[in-house]
Amino acid sequence: MHRTSKYLQRHFTILIKPAKTPKHARTMISSPPKSSFGPSSDVQEFNDVLKSSKRVLALCGAGLSAASGLDTFRGAGGMWRNHQATTLATPGAFERDPGLVWLFYSMRRHRALQAKPNPGHYALVELSKKMPDFITLTQNVDGLSQRANHPRDQLKLLHGSLFDIKCFSCPRVEQNNYDDPFHPILQIDAAEDERLAASANTIKARAAYLDPNVSTHTINPDELPRCPECKIGFLRPGVVWFGEALPEDTLTEMDEWINKGKIDLILVIGTTATVYPAAGYVDQARQKGARVAVVNMDGMDGELGAASNLRNGDFLFQGDAAKILPDILKGVIGELKVPDA
């Protein structure tokens, strides 16, 4: 199989995002028959494989957090307050109107903090405690894995985090800032905010953008938080925007882990893995000997992306990851106890 080169892994920028996880959960069969051809959905068979495994990789996407109630802004046209959400997730959008972009992310931070880690997050935390060579690589930016106390050295963030704060001009990064709002000027709630009116995606607003005599900034840039170190750059959310390179340290750490030796199993959880280099990790794990176990709302007739080429010896568990993970990992982690809020 084709393997993504390290050069491409280093220099590939985010151009697309995975398709939205379907809203409607499907019921997992309680006692599925053992597969003689193609992937199995037998929990005991999977538990036998998991118990014999030493090096395991989990690749996670939005489906892991679906039970926590978070909107990925990729459905219903991906609109937010009359804006295409994906057009706000670019360096150019931040340069053009940093206040609008910050309001969008301030709202996302607020919603993520209202959500709670679900049993799927906690099941992966417990597996990390039981298996020192288990690595979780997540495409999610919602901070739910961190809030579930996932061991930081076993959690790799491919797309950054809403709760990391970076400088737009210098290398400064602050991790795990859970202030809500991050800055008083960024307070936003469910009611219509008059600061968004000037940037509404309408013909009148677009005409205003072209008129140098009309101010279209949602927030006066002088009021936005600046970097306390360089004193020049605006502070920004620590996520990877479209057109930006993925974090070099994460890619290097993943290269080193993959090249250490045989991989026994890769769990593909709640993601179609259609964005490189994330998509390439499934093939790389296979090349290192791994079986593939998919946990997804879609079955074989749906969109499984890079994990669609499942074969005899692989696994497919269709349904909600928050329900499935505690069940299929029980043989190693035992009965899951979700902490009280």
N, C-alpha and C positions, 0 to 999 in steps of 0.2 A: 504493500500500500504506500501511497505517497505520504512522505513525512514532511511537515512544515520545517523549513530550514530555520536555524537560529537567527539568521539575518532577518528573515521575514517576521519572526517572532519579536525581534527587537524593534522593527521599524513599521510594522503594520499599525495603522491608526483606525480608530473606530469609525466605521462608515454606516453600519446598519446595526439594528438591535434585534434580538430574538422576537418571534411572534408572540402575541399575548397568550398567556395561559388561559384555556377555556374557563368560563365562569361556572359551568354546571358540573358538579362532581358526578362521577360514575361509580357505581357500587362495585367493590372488589369481591370476587367470588370467594366465599369463606374456605372452601376445601377444593382448590383447583386440581385437576389431574396433572400428573407429571408429564412433561412434554417429551416425546420421543424424537421430535424434529423441530428445530427452531428454539426460541427462548422458552424457558420454564417459568411458571409462576408458583412453584411449590416452595412454601416458606421453609419447611424442614430441610429440603435440598439446599436452599440458599444458606441456611444456618450452618450446615455442615461445611460449606465452602468458606463462609466467613470465619468460623472457628479455626480453620486450618490456615487462614491467611495471616501474613505478617505485615506486608506493605500494601496499604489500601489508599486510594485517592477518591475523594468525593468532589464532583463538579456540580455546583449548585446554581440555580437560576431563580427567576421570579416565582415559580411554582412552589418553592419552599416557603415563601412568605404569604402565599395566597390565603391561607387559613387565618392569618393575622389581620386580614381585611385591608391590605394596602393596595392602592390603585397604581398600576404601572404607567398610566397615561399613554398607553399604546392602543386603547380601544376607543370606540365611538369617535373615530377621527383623530384621537390623540390630542384633543383640544383642552386648553386651560384658559378660562377667562377670555375666550375669543382669540386665543393665540394657539398656533400649532406648537405643542409642547417640545417637539424635537428641535424647533428653530430657536428655542431659548437655551439649548444645551450646547452652545458653541462659544469659543473665545470671541468671535466677531460680535455675537449678540451682547456679550458682557462689555465689550469695548463701546458698543453703540449705546446701550442703556443698562448700565450695571445695576441700577435700582430695580428695574423690571425683573431682571434675572434673579436678583437677590430675593425679591418678594416671592417669586415662584419657588425658589429653594427653601425660603423661610417657611412657606406653607407646607412643603414636603417634609421638612424637619419636624414641624409641629404634628403632622399626621403620623409620622413614624414614631414619635415619642408617645402618642396616644395609643398606638398599637403595642401588643405584647408579644414576646417570643412565644412560639407555639411548640407543641410536643415534638415536632420535627427538629427544631433547633436544639432542644434539650437532649434529644436522642443522639444527635451528632456530638454534642458536648460529652455525653457519657461514653460514647465510643472512643473519643479522643483520650479520655482518662484510662480506658482499658487497653488501648493500642497506641504505644508511643510512636509508631511509625505510620500513623494514620494522618493524612493531610486533607484539609478541606479548602478547596479553591472556589471562592464564591464570586459571582458576577453581580451580586446584590449590593446596593449602597445604603440600605435601610438601617444598618447598625443593629439589627435584631440578634445576630449571632454574637456580637460583642456583648450585648446586654444580657444574653443567656450565659455569659462568662465562659465562652469558648476559649480554650487555651490559646493565647495570642501566637505562640510559636508554631501552632498547628493550624492556624487560620491565615489564608492568603487572600488579599483583596485585589481582584483583577481590575475593578473599575473604581476603586477608591471608596470613600464613605461620605455621606451627607454630614457627618459629625466630625470630620477633619476639616480644619480651616487652613487654607494656603494663602500665600501672598501671590498676587498676579504678576509681580515684578521680580521678586527674589526667592531663594529656595526655602524660606521659612515655612514650617508646617506645625500646626498644633493638632494633636490627636485627641479624639473622644471628648469634644466640647459639646455637652448636652444642654447648654443654656437655651431657653425657649422664651422669647426670641433670642437669637444670638446677639442682637444689638437692639436697643429700644426703637430705633427708627424703622426696624424691619418687622415690627408687630403687624400681623395680618390675621383676620379671622374670616369666618364664612360669609359675612356680609359683604356687599359690594364695596370696594375700596376706591375712593375717588382718585387716588394716585394712579390707578390703572387706566383711567379714561383717556389720557393723552396718548397712550400707546395702544389703544384698541385697534384690532386688525380690521379696519374699515377703510373705505375709499377716502373719507375725510381725514382720517388719522394718517394714512399713507401720504396724502397730499401735504399734511402738516410736516411730516418728516422731511419733505423736499423744500420746505420754506425756511430759510435761515432766520427769519424773523419770529418764528414760532418755537417756543420751548416745548420739547416733547419728552423730556426726562420725567420719569415717574417720581424720582426723588432727586433733590439737588445733590450732585456728586460730592459737594463739600461736606455733606452731612453723613456720608457713608463711612464705615470703619476703614481705617488705613493700617498698614503694617506697622507694628510697634518697633520693628528693627530697622528697616530701610527708610521708614517714614514717608515713602513715596507711593508704593503700590497699594491698590485696593486689596482688602482681604476678600477671598472668594471661597465658595464651597470646594472641598477637597475631593471632587469627583472627576472622572475622566470624561471630558466633553468630546463630542464628535470632532474629528480632525486632530485630536491630541494623541500622542504616543502613550501606550500603556506603561505602567510603572516598571522601570528597569530593574529595581531590586526584586520585585515579585517574580518577574520573568527569569531572572538569574537564579533565585532560590528554587523555582520550579524545575529549571534545567538541572540543577545540581541534585535535586531529590530524585528526578526521573532517572538520571544517569548512575545513581548509586547501585542499581541492581534490578533484579526481577520485581515486577509489580504483580501482585496476586489478583487484585480486583479493583475495578473502577465503578463507582456509583455515579450515575448521571441523574440528578434530582431536579425535577421541575424546570428543565431547560431543553430547548431544541438544539443548543450548541451549534448555532449556524454562524457565529462570528469568530473569525480567527484572531488570536491563536487559540481561543477556547475550544473551537471545533477540532483543532489538531491534537489536543490532549487525549481524546478518545483513541485515535489511531496510534499515538505514541505509547499509550498504556498497553494497547493490544500487542504492539511490537515488542514490548517488554514482558509479554506472557499473560496479560491480565484478561480475566473474564469481565464482561460488561453486564452491569445490573442497572436497568432503567426504572425509575419511579416517575411516572408522568400521568397526567390526565388523559393523554392520548394512548391508544393501543397501536397495534401493528398497522391498522388502516389509517392512522393519523399521521401527524408531522412529528417525527422523532429526530430529524436533522442528522447530525453526525453519528447518532446512535441508532440509525434506522437499519443498519446492516447487522441485525442480531442473528445469532446462529445457535446451533446446538451447544449447550454448555453455558449460554448466557441466560439472563433473567429479565423478565418484564413484569412489573407490578403496576397495574393501572388504577389510578385513583388519587386521593388527596395525600400528599407527602406527610402532612401532620398526623394522619392516622396510620399510614403504612409504615413509616420509619420505626416507630416504637415497637411495632409488631415484628418486622423482619430482623431487627437488631436485638430482639429480646434474648436470643440465645447467648449473646456476649454481654450485654449491658444489664440483663435482668429486667424486672418489672420497673418501668419508668415512673419516677415520682417527680411531677412537675411542681416547682416551687410555688408557694403562694405569692400572690401579687403584693 
